[in-house]
Amino acid sequence: MADFEYNFEWDVRKAATNIQKHGVSFENAATVFRDSEAMSLFDQKHSTDEDCWITLGLDNRDQLLVVCHT
């Protein structure tokens, strides 16, 4: 099994809004990428300016999250 290292960056204002709207911090959402069984799908509809992805997986609290990311 490969061991990957990820570097995440995000807009501070969007991060605050995400907590208010969804109750999930970006820090917590990023833990989905550690789930070895997470699934990622290319989001053709929202990939006009840059490639967008949707990842479904468990966070570090075993909550199922859907994470939209570039």
DRENLUMLUM-53042 format. One record per atom (N, C-alpha, C, O, CB): residue number from 1; atom name; x, y, z. Coordinates in steps of 0.1 Angstrom, whole numbers. Glycine has a CB too. Layout:
N
+-----+----+-------+-------+-------+
:   k :  a :    xx :    yy :    zz :
+-----+----+-------+-------+-------+
: NUM : CA :     X :     Y :     Z :
...
+-----+----+-------+-------+-------+
***
This chain:
70
+-----+----+-------+-------+-------+
:   k :  a :    xx :    yy :    zz :
+-----+----+-------+-------+-------+
:   1 :  N :     8 :   -12 :     0 :
:   1 : CA :     0 :     0 :     0 :
:   1 :  C :     9 :    12 :     0 :
:   1 :  O :    18 :    13 :     8 :
:   1 : CB :   -10 :     0 :    12 :
:   2 :  N :     6 :    22 :    -9 :
:   2 : CA :    13 :    34 :    -9 :
:   2 :  C :     9 :    43 :     2 :
:   2 :  O :    -2 :    44 :     6 :
:   2 : CB :    11 :    41 :   -23 :
:   3 :  N :    19 :    51 :     7 :
:   3 : CA :    17 :    61 :    17 :
:   3 :  C :    18 :    75 :    11 :
:   3 :  O :    30 :    78 :     7 :
:   3 : CB :    26 :    59 :    30 :
:   4 :  N :     8 :    82 :    10 :
:   4 : CA :     8 :    95 :     4 :
:   4 :  C :     8 :   106 :    14 :
:   4 :  O :     3 :   105 :    25 :
:   4 : CB :    -4 :    97 :    -6 :
:   5 :  N :    15 :   117 :    10 :
:   5 : CA :    15 :   129 :    18 :
:   5 :  C :     7 :   140 :    11 :
:   5 :  O :    10 :   143 :    -1 :
:   5 : CB :    29 :   134 :    22 :
:   6 :  N :    -3 :   146 :    17 :
:   6 : CA :   -11 :   157 :    11 :
:   6 :  C :    -8 :   170 :    17 :
:   6 :  O :    -6 :   171 :    30 :
:   6 : CB :   -26 :   153 :    12 :
:   7 :  N :    -8 :   180 :    10 :
:   7 : CA :    -8 :   194 :    15 :
:   7 :  C :   -21 :   201 :    11 :
:   7 :  O :   -25 :   201 :    -1 :
:   7 : CB :     5 :   202 :     9 :
:   8 :  N :   -27 :   206 :    21 :
:   8 : CA :   -40 :   213 :    18 :
:   8 :  C :   -39 :   228 :    21 :
:   8 :  O :   -32 :   232 :    29 :
:   8 : CB :   -51 :   207 :    27 :
:   9 :  N :   -46 :   235 :    13 :
:   9 : CA :   -47 :   250 :    15 :
:   9 :  C :   -62 :   254 :    11 :
:   9 :  O :   -68 :   248 :     2 :
:   9 : CB :   -37 :   258 :     6 :
:  10 :  N :   -67 :   264 :    18 :
:  10 : CA :   -80 :   268 :    15 :
:  10 :  C :   -82 :   283 :    20 :
:  10 :  O :   -74 :   288 :    27 :
:  10 : CB :   -90 :   260 :    23 :
:  11 :  N :   -93 :   289 :    15 :
:  11 : CA :   -96 :   302 :    18 :
:  11 :  C :  -102 :   303 :    32 :
:  11 :  O :  -111 :   295 :    35 :
:  11 : CB :  -107 :   308 :     7 :
:  12 :  N :   -97 :   311 :    40 :
:  12 : CA :  -101 :   312 :    54 :
:  12 :  C :  -116 :   316 :    56 :
:  12 :  O :  -123 :   310 :    64 :
:  12 : CB :   -93 :   323 :    62 :
:  13 :  N :  -121 :   325 :    47 :
:  13 : CA :  -135 :   328 :    47 :
:  13 :  C :  -144 :   317 :    43 :
:  13 :  O :  -154 :   315 :    49 :
:  13 : CB :  -138 :   340 :    38 :
:  14 :  N :  -140 :   309 :    33 :
:  14 : CA :  -148 :   297 :    29 :
:  14 :  C :  -148 :   287 :    40 :
:  14 :  O :  -158 :   280 :    43 :
:  14 : CB :  -142 :   291 :    16 :
:  15 :  N :  -137 :   286 :    47 :
:  15 : CA :  -136 :   276 :    58 :
:  15 :  C :  -146 :   280 :    69 :
:  15 :  O :  -152 :   271 :    75 :
:  15 : CB :  -122 :   275 :    64 :
:  16 :  N :  -146 :   292 :    73 :
:  16 : CA :  -156 :   297 :    83 :
:  16 :  C :  -170 :   295 :    79 :
:  16 :  O :  -179 :   291 :    87 :
:  16 : CB :  -153 :   312 :    86 :
:  17 :  N :  -173 :   298 :    66 :
:  17 : CA :  -187 :   296 :    61 :
:  17 :  C :  -190 :   281 :    61 :
:  17 :  O :  -202 :   278 :    64 :
:  17 : CB :  -187 :   301 :    47 :
:  18 :  N :  -181 :   272 :    58 :
:  18 : CA :  -184 :   258 :    58 :
:  18 :  C :  -188 :   253 :    71 :
:  18 :  O :  -197 :   245 :    73 :
:  18 : CB :  -172 :   250 :    52 :
:  19 :  N :  -181 :   258 :    82 :
:  19 : CA :  -185 :   254 :    95 :
:  19 :  C :  -199 :   259 :    98 :
:  19 :  O :  -207 :   251 :   104 :
:  19 : CB :  -175 :   260 :   106 :
:  20 :  N :  -202 :   271 :    95 :
:  20 : CA :  -216 :   276 :    97 :
:  20 :  C :  -227 :   268 :    90 :
:  20 :  O :  -237 :   265 :    95 :
:  20 : CB :  -217 :   291 :    94 :
:  21 :  N :  -224 :   266 :    77 :
:  21 : CA :  -234 :   259 :    68 :
:  21 :  C :  -235 :   244 :    71 :
:  21 :  O :  -246 :   239 :    71 :
:  21 : CB :  -230 :   261 :    54 :
:  22 :  N :  -224 :   237 :    73 :
:  22 : CA :  -224 :   223 :    74 :
:  22 :  C :  -219 :   217 :    87 :
:  22 :  O :  -221 :   205 :    89 :
:  22 : CB :  -215 :   217 :    63 :
:  23 :  N :  -214 :   225 :    96 :
:  23 : CA :  -209 :   220 :   109 :
:  23 :  C :  -196 :   212 :   108 :
:  23 :  O :  -193 :   204 :   117 :
:  23 : CB :  -220 :   212 :   115 :
:  24 :  N :  -189 :   214 :    97 :
:  24 : CA :  -177 :   206 :    94 :
:  24 :  C :  -165 :   216 :    91 :
:  24 :  O :  -167 :   224 :    82 :
:  24 : CB :  -179 :   195 :    83 :
:  25 :  N :  -154 :   214 :    98 :
:  25 : CA :  -143 :   223 :    95 :
:  25 :  C :  -135 :   217 :    83 :
:  25 :  O :  -136 :   205 :    80 :
:  25 : CB :  -133 :   224 :   107 :
:  26 :  N :  -128 :   225 :    76 :
:  26 : CA :  -120 :   220 :    65 :
:  26 :  C :  -109 :   211 :    70 :
:  26 :  O :  -105 :   201 :    63 :
:  26 : CB :  -114 :   231 :    57 :
:  27 :  N :  -104 :   214 :    82 :
:  27 : CA :   -94 :   205 :    88 :
:  27 :  C :   -99 :   191 :    90 :
:  27 :  O :   -93 :   181 :    87 :
:  27 : CB :   -89 :   211 :   102 :
:  28 :  N :  -112 :   190 :    95 :
:  28 : CA :  -118 :   177 :    97 :
:  28 :  C :  -121 :   170 :    83 :
:  28 :  O :  -119 :   158 :    81 :
:  28 : CB :  -130 :   178 :   105 :
:  29 :  N :  -126 :   178 :    74 :
:  29 : CA :  -130 :   173 :    61 :
:  29 :  C :  -117 :   167 :    54 :
:  29 :  O :  -118 :   157 :    46 :
:  29 : CB :  -136 :   184 :    52 :
:  30 :  N :  -106 :   173 :    56 :
:  30 : CA :   -94 :   168 :    49 :
:  30 :  C :   -90 :   154 :    54 :
:  30 :  O :   -82 :   147 :    47 :
:  30 : CB :   -82 :   178 :    52 :
:  31 :  N :   -95 :   150 :    66 :
:  31 : CA :   -91 :   136 :    71 :
:  31 :  C :   -98 :   126 :    62 :
:  31 :  O :   -94 :   114 :    63 :
:  31 : CB :   -95 :   135 :    85 :
:  32 :  N :  -107 :   129 :    54 :
:  32 : CA :  -114 :   119 :    45 :
:  32 :  C :  -103 :   113 :    36 :
:  32 :  O :  -105 :   102 :    31 :
:  32 : CB :  -125 :   126 :    37 :
:  33 :  N :   -93 :   121 :    32 :
:  33 : CA :   -83 :   116 :    23 :
:  33 :  C :   -74 :   105 :    29 :
:  33 :  O :   -66 :    99 :    22 :
:  33 : CB :   -75 :   127 :    18 :
:  34 :  N :   -75 :   103 :    42 :
:  34 : CA :   -68 :    92 :    49 :
:  34 :  C :   -76 :    79 :    48 :
:  34 :  O :   -70 :    68 :    51 :
:  34 : CB :   -65 :    96 :    63 :
:  35 :  N :   -88 :    79 :    44 :
:  35 : CA :   -97 :    68 :    43 :
:  35 :  C :   -92 :    59 :    31 :
:  35 :  O :   -94 :    63 :    20 :
:  35 : CB :  -112 :    71 :    43 :
:  36 :  N :   -87 :    47 :    34 :
:  36 : CA :   -82 :    39 :    23 :
:  36 :  C :   -93 :    34 :    14 :
:  36 :  O :   -91 :    29 :     3 :
:  36 : CB :   -75 :    27 :    29 :
:  37 :  N :  -106 :    35 :    18 :
:  37 : CA :  -117 :    31 :    10 :
:  37 :  C :  -125 :    42 :     4 :
:  37 :  O :  -136 :    40 :    -1 :
:  37 : CB :  -126 :    22 :    18 :
:  38 :  N :  -120 :    54 :     6 :
:  38 : CA :  -127 :    66 :     0 :
:  38 :  C :  -128 :    65 :   -15 :
:  38 :  O :  -119 :    59 :   -21 :
:  38 : CB :  -120 :    79 :     4 :
:  39 :  N :  -138 :    71 :   -21 :
:  39 : CA :  -140 :    71 :   -35 :
:  39 :  C :  -140 :    85 :   -40 :
:  39 :  O :  -147 :    93 :   -35 :
:  39 : CB :  -153 :    63 :   -39 :
:  40 :  N :  -133 :    87 :   -51 :
:  40 : CA :  -133 :   101 :   -57 :
:  40 :  C :  -138 :   100 :   -71 :
:  40 :  O :  -135 :    91 :   -79 :
:  40 : CB :  -119 :   107 :   -57 :
:  41 :  N :  -146 :   109 :   -75 :
:  41 : CA :  -152 :   110 :   -88 :
:  41 :  C :  -149 :   124 :   -94 :
:  41 :  O :  -150 :   134 :   -87 :
:  41 : CB :  -167 :   107 :   -88 :
:  42 :  N :  -146 :   124 :  -107 :
:  42 : CA :  -144 :   137 :  -114 :
:  42 :  C :  -158 :   143 :  -116 :
:  42 :  O :  -167 :   137 :  -120 :
:  42 : CB :  -137 :   134 :  -128 :
:  43 :  N :  -158 :   156 :  -113 :
:  43 : CA :  -171 :   164 :  -114 :
:  43 :  C :  -170 :   173 :  -126 :
:  43 :  O :  -166 :   184 :  -126 :
:  43 : CB :  -172 :   173 :  -101 :
:  44 :  N :  -174 :   167 :  -137 :
:  44 : CA :  -174 :   173 :  -150 :
:  44 :  C :  -182 :   186 :  -150 :
:  44 :  O :  -178 :   196 :  -156 :
:  44 : CB :  -179 :   164 :  -161 :
:  45 :  N :  -194 :   186 :  -144 :
:  45 : CA :  -203 :   197 :  -144 :
:  45 :  C :  -197 :   210 :  -138 :
:  45 :  O :  -199 :   221 :  -143 :
:  45 : CB :  -216 :   194 :  -136 :
:  46 :  N :  -188 :   209 :  -128 :
:  46 : CA :  -183 :   220 :  -121 :
:  46 :  C :  -168 :   222 :  -125 :
:  46 :  O :  -161 :   230 :  -118 :
:  46 : CB :  -184 :   219 :  -106 :
:  47 :  N :  -163 :   216 :  -135 :
:  47 : CA :  -149 :   217 :  -139 :
:  47 :  C :  -147 :   226 :  -150 :
:  47 :  O :  -140 :   222 :  -160 :
:  47 : CB :  -143 :   203 :  -142 :
:  48 :  N :  -152 :   238 :  -150 :
:  48 : CA :  -150 :   248 :  -161 :
:  48 :  C :  -137 :   255 :  -160 :
:  48 :  O :  -130 :   256 :  -170 :
:  48 : CB :  -162 :   257 :  -161 :
:  49 :  N :  -133 :   260 :  -148 :
:  49 : CA :  -121 :   267 :  -147 :
:  49 :  C :  -109 :   259 :  -142 :
:  49 :  O :   -98 :   261 :  -145 :
:  49 : CB :  -123 :   279 :  -137 :
:  50 :  N :  -112 :   249 :  -134 :
:  50 : CA :  -102 :   239 :  -129 :
:  50 :  C :  -109 :   226 :  -126 :
:  50 :  O :  -121 :   225 :  -125 :
:  50 : CB :   -95 :   245 :  -116 :
:  51 :  N :  -101 :   215 :  -125 :
:  51 : CA :  -106 :   202 :  -123 :
:  51 :  C :  -112 :   201 :  -109 :
:  51 :  O :  -106 :   205 :   -99 :
:  51 : CB :   -96 :   191 :  -125 :
:  52 :  N :  -125 :   197 :  -108 :
:  52 : CA :  -132 :   196 :   -96 :
:  52 :  C :  -135 :   181 :   -93 :
:  52 :  O :  -137 :   173 :  -102 :
:  52 : CB :  -145 :   204 :   -95 :
:  53 :  N :  -134 :   177 :   -81 :
:  53 : CA :  -136 :   163 :   -77 :
:  53 :  C :  -146 :   162 :   -65 :
:  53 :  O :  -147 :   172 :   -58 :
:  53 : CB :  -123 :   156 :   -73 :
:  54 :  N :  -152 :   151 :   -64 :
:  54 : CA :  -161 :   148 :   -53 :
:  54 :  C :  -156 :   135 :   -46 :
:  54 :  O :  -155 :   125 :   -53 :
:  54 : CB :  -176 :   146 :   -57 :
:  55 :  N :  -153 :   136 :   -33 :
:  55 : CA :  -148 :   124 :   -26 :
:  55 :  C :  -157 :   120 :   -15 :
:  55 :  O :  -162 :   129 :    -7 :
:  55 : CB :  -133 :   127 :   -21 :
:  56 :  N :  -160 :   108 :   -14 :
:  56 : CA :  -169 :   102 :    -4 :
:  56 :  C :  -161 :    93 :     5 :
:  56 :  O :  -154 :    84 :     0 :
:  56 : CB :  -181 :    94 :   -10 :
:  57 :  N :  -161 :    96 :    18 :
:  57 : CA :  -153 :    88 :    27 :
:  57 :  C :  -155 :    91 :    41 :
:  57 :  O :  -163 :   100 :    45 :
:  57 : CB :  -138 :    89 :    24 :
:  58 :  N :  -149 :    83 :    50 :
:  58 : CA :  -150 :    85 :    64 :
:  58 :  C :  -140 :    94 :    69 :
:  58 :  O :  -128 :    94 :    66 :
:  58 : CB :  -149 :    71 :    72 :
:  59 :  N :  -144 :   104 :    78 :
:  59 : CA :  -134 :   113 :    84 :
:  59 :  C :  -128 :   106 :    97 :
:  59 :  O :  -130 :    94 :    99 :
:  59 : CB :  -141 :   126 :    88 :
:  60 :  N :  -120 :   114 :   104 :
:  60 : CA :  -113 :   108 :   116 :
:  60 :  C :  -123 :   105 :   128 :
:  60 :  O :  -119 :   100 :   138 :
:  60 : CB :  -103 :   117 :   120 :
:  61 :  N :  -136 :   108 :   126 :
:  61 : CA :  -146 :   105 :   136 :
:  61 :  C :  -156 :    94 :   131 :
:  61 :  O :  -166 :    92 :   137 :
:  61 : CB :  -154 :   118 :   140 :
:  62 :  N :  -152 :    88 :   120 :
:  62 : CA :  -160 :    78 :   113 :
:  62 :  C :  -174 :    83 :   109 :
:  62 :  O :  -183 :    76 :   108 :
:  62 : CB :  -163 :    66 :   123 :
:  63 :  N :  -174 :    96 :   105 :
:  63 : CA :  -186 :   102 :    99 :
:  63 :  C :  -184 :   101 :    84 :
:  63 :  O :  -173 :   104 :    79 :
:  63 : CB :  -188 :   117 :   104 :
:  64 :  N :  -194 :    98 :    77 :
:  64 : CA :  -194 :    97 :    63 :
:  64 :  C :  -195 :   112 :    57 :
:  64 :  O :  -205 :   118 :    60 :
:  64 : CB :  -205 :    88 :    57 :
:  65 :  N :  -185 :   116 :    50 :
:  65 : CA :  -186 :   130 :    44 :
:  65 :  C :  -185 :   129 :    29 :
:  65 :  O :  -179 :   120 :    23 :
:  65 : CB :  -174 :   138 :    50 :
:  66 :  N :  -191 :   139 :    23 :
:  66 : CA :  -189 :   142 :     8 :
:  66 :  C :  -181 :   155 :     7 :
:  66 :  O :  -186 :   165 :    12 :
:  66 : CB :  -203 :   143 :     1 :
:  67 :  N :  -169 :   154 :     2 :
:  67 : CA :  -160 :   165 :     1 :
:  67 :  C :  -159 :   169 :   -14 :
:  67 :  O :  -154 :   161 :   -22 :
:  67 : CB :  -146 :   162 :     7 :
:  68 :  N :  -162 :   182 :   -17 :
:  68 : CA :  -160 :   187 :   -30 :
:  68 :  C :  -147 :   195 :   -30 :
:  68 :  O :  -145 :   204 :   -22 :
:  68 : CB :  -172 :   196 :   -35 :
:  69 :  N :  -138 :   192 :   -39 :
:  69 : CA :  -125 :   198 :   -39 :
:  69 :  C :  -119 :   199 :   -53 :
:  69 :  O :  -123 :   193 :   -62 :
:  69 : CB :  -115 :   190 :   -30 :
:  70 :  N :  -108 :   207 :   -54 :
:  70 : CA :  -101 :   209 :   -66 :
:  70 :  C :   -87 :   203 :   -64 :
:  70 :  O :   -79 :   204 :   -74 :
:  70 : CB :  -100 :   224 :   -71 :
+-----+----+-------+-------+-------+
***
